[in-house]
Amino acid sequence: MQKITKIRGVKGAASWCALSAVCYLAALALTETIVSFFMGLRVEGATLTAPVGFSQTEVGLLTTLSSTAAILIPIFLLLRLTRLRADDLRLLWPMPWSPLFCLSLFLGVANAANLFGSLLARLIGTAGGSIALPAGGSALLVSFLNLCLVPALLEEIFFRGALQGLLRPCGSAAAIFGPALLFALLHLDLAQGITAFVCGVFLGWLTERTGSILPGMLLHLINNTIAFSVAYLQLYASREVALGVELFVLLFFPLFALWMLWHAVRQGFHFSDGLRPGVDAWDVFSSPLYTVAVLLLAAFCVQQSQIL
């Protein structure tokens, strides 16, 4: 009876997660449309995609405003329409954890996934270019805010806080896997999605292990900052320096993570310690809404990769 109850619970929670993912995309399109409308009132023909008459700093701030509103809308709706409560977001001081060990593992798995994703993208002919970053000044600061700080805070609140909070009563496996898959697919890019899924699983595990999303925010911010720095060097440093730093990041962190993990396992470390029992991770697909959302997002990711 307990198993049946949990499966029914995961079906409903996964459905709400899927609806939240769709709501996020709809809210993002809506907020971008609204922002573009007001931009057009100031400069005729101006939009977020064609910001004629606006500085890089202004465009960055408007983009941040749009993305922030888009992610807060589904969180607000979940808090009002479901059993999710503010405490479920896990904005709490974490239980004792090892920052150096967790950071090493996280950067290791993130960069191993980055390397695999880059190789896969080149293999299928969808490798994209570098992120366009300003050379300096306030525009660069706003780009850091938009690409590093805001995602680290809001994505953790949404995925590891709200969505994971919805699925937590069904057990840690479903709570970690369900939001991580949506997190990956909502990047709408095949190579980035691989990295996002691996990172989402790790950050979900860390949230379950520490009882807080704050460590995940910190690790997410550090990883984004490293990626931001590498992208900046690719644009403005010499080719040799940029390539050297990129190779160091892609190779050193995975190897160091393996070394750290080997030592931890020898001392009795187990990833399963502190996790909640419950249904299997794959039981999130008992929700037709979740399954359909995943398939549609996956198809869109493939389509976008082919376009690029």
C-alpha angles and dihedrals in degrees: 000000000000091000092051091048092051092048090052088048094051090048092056095041093048090050091055090048090054092048089049091053091052090044090054092054091046092047091049092052091046096048092046089051092050093047091047090050092056091044088055090053089059098040118017112243095011119139136160090263093045104028099178111174094019127105123236090251092054093047091049093051092047090049090051090050092051096047092045093052091045093057096041093054097066091042090054092048092049091052091051101039105035139045089265112123132190091257090059089065087072095223086160138123105271127245114251111300139162108251095187094049095045093044091050092051093044095050089044096055092039094054094041087055090045090054093047092046092050092050091048092049091052091046093055093037100246101113109144131207131257123290112266107244130176117248094239148304127077092328091062091047091052090048089054089050092049098043103032117017103036096046092047091055104035099036090053091049091049103040106024093029111037104019095037089046090056092053098038096093087060092059137275096277094062092036091056100039102042098057092037092059092049089046089056097046094046088064084072091211127101099218095040089045092061091054092043092053094050091045091045092054092049094046090046090052090048091052091052091045097049100029090232141085092213096088089050091052090053094048092044090052093049092049092048091048092053091049090047091052093049091050090050092051091050089058103039110017127075116280092247094052094045093048092046093052092045093051091046092053094045095047108028100052096051092047093046090048090054090051092049092047092049091055092045093051090050087056093052103268116162126181090215094062112114096011123130120245118235144111124343119273091245091060088084085079089065082085110083090202092054092047093049092047091051093049093048093047091047091051090049091050091053091047092050091049091052091050092051 
